[in-house]
Amino acid sequence: MPDTLPYRWQPDRRPDPSPFAAPPLFRAMLRGVRATCPVCGRGRLFVGWLRVAPVCSACAAPLGLISADDAPPYFTVFIVAHLAIGALVAVDRSVRLSILAEMLIFLPATLLLTLLLIRPVKGATVGLMMKLGFMKPPDERDDG
């Protein structure tokens, strides 16, 4: 089908100017792992256990506009499953334990590891999303 328009539309590829200077990717993710603001590293990233602060108290970066959604639990399950299954296979090959003993060891260990990793993984994900500019679109923002 031939083009009927005299010109072809091209999207605007200029990046949106950011009101804050984003650090390098690794630094932003490391700051997120430490539960500090990915931009400045001084403000707190979380309010409570996993809720992201609306804005950074030190640099006013709009942290609440970053919606990590299901990525941190997915990454955490991916990491924990590989560690737990690897450890379970290694123990099963070296020591003969009953199923009950394995359950009493590995179920609490898996739960504990998941709870210990979910917050740093979410912080790293927020840092990654902040650096890449993944913010909520204007129609989904909760400004009021």
C-alpha positions in Angstrom: 0.0 0.0 0.0 1.6 3.3 -1.1 2.0 6.2 1.3 -0.6 8.8 0.6 1.0 11.4 2.8 3.8 13.7 1.5 5.8 13.1 4.6 6.4 10.3 7.0 5.8 10.9 10.8 8.8 10.4 13.0 8.4 10.3 16.8 10.1 12.9 19.0 13.3 11.1 20.2 14.6 13.8 22.4 14.8 12.7 26.0 12.7 14.5 28.5 14.8 16.9 30.6 15.2 15.7 34.1 15.0 18.1 37.1 17.6 16.0 38.9 20.9 14.5 37.8 20.8 10.7 37.7 24.0 8.9 38.8 25.6 6.1 36.9 23.6 2.9 36.7 25.6 0.8 39.1 25.7 3.6 41.7 21.9 4.1 41.5 21.3 0.4 42.0 23.8 0.2 44.9 22.1 3.1 46.6 18.8 1.4 46.1 20.2 -1.8 47.7 21.2 0.2 50.7 17.6 1.6 50.9 18.7 5.2 50.2 17.6 7.5 47.4 19.1 6.3 44.1 19.7 9.9 43.0 21.5 11.5 46.0 22.2 8.5 48.4 21.2 10.5 51.4 17.4 10.3 51.7 15.4 7.2 52.7 14.0 5.2 49.8 11.3 3.3 51.8 8.6 4.4 54.1 7.9 1.2 56.0 9.0 -2.2 54.8 8.5 -2.0 51.0 6.5 1.2 50.3 8.6 3.7 48.3 8.7 7.2 49.7 6.8 9.7 47.6 9.8 12.1 47.3 13.3 12.0 48.6 13.7 14.1 51.8 17.1 15.2 50.8 16.9 16.0 47.0 13.2 15.9 46.3 13.5 13.3 43.6 10.0 12.0 42.7 10.5 8.4 44.0 6.8 7.8 44.2 6.5 8.0 40.4 8.5 4.8 40.1 6.2 1.7 40.0 8.3 -1.4 40.4 5.2 -3.6 40.5 5.9 -7.3 40.1 9.6 -7.1 39.1 11.2 -7.3 42.6 9.2 -10.3 43.8 10.0 -12.0 40.5 13.7 -11.3 40.8 13.7 -12.4 44.5 11.9 -15.7 43.7 14.4 -16.3 40.9 17.4 -15.7 43.2 16.0 -17.6 46.2 14.9 -20.6 44.1 18.3 -21.0 42.6 20.0 -20.8 45.9 17.5 -23.0 47.8 17.3 -25.7 45.1 21.1 -25.7 44.7 21.6 -26.1 48.4 18.9 -28.8 48.6 20.5 -30.8 45.8 23.9 -30.5 47.4 22.6 -31.6 50.9 20.6 -34.4 49.4 23.6 -35.8 47.6 26.0 -35.6 50.5 23.7 -36.4 53.5 20.8 -38.7 53.8 18.0 -36.8 55.5 14.3 -37.6 55.8 11.8 -35.5 53.9 10.6 -34.1 57.2 14.1 -33.0 58.2 14.6 -31.4 54.8 11.3 -29.5 55.1 12.2 -28.3 58.6 15.5 -27.0 57.3 14.7 -25.6 53.9 11.2 -24.1 54.2 12.2 -21.7 57.0 15.5 -21.0 55.3 13.8 -20.2 52.1 11.3 -17.9 53.8 14.0 -16.1 55.7 16.1 -15.7 52.6 13.1 -14.3 50.7 12.4 -11.8 53.5 16.0 -10.7 53.6 16.4 -10.2 49.9 13.0 -8.6 48.9 13.9 -5.1 50.2 17.4 -4.8 48.7 16.1 -6.3 45.4 13.3 -3.8 45.3 15.7 -0.9 46.1 18.0 -2.0 43.2 15.0 -2.3 40.9 13.8 1.2 41.8 17.4 2.5 41.2 17.5 0.8 37.8 14.1 2.2 36.9 15.0 5.7 38.1 18.2 5.6 36.0 16.3 4.4 32.9 13.5 6.9 33.3 10.7 4.5 33.9 8.1 6.7 35.6 4.4 6.5 35.8 2.7 8.1 32.8 0.8 11.4 33.5 -2.6 9.8 33.4 -1.7 7.3 36.2 0.0 9.8 38.5 -1.5 10.4 41.9 -0.9 14.1 42.4 -3.6 14.8 44.9 
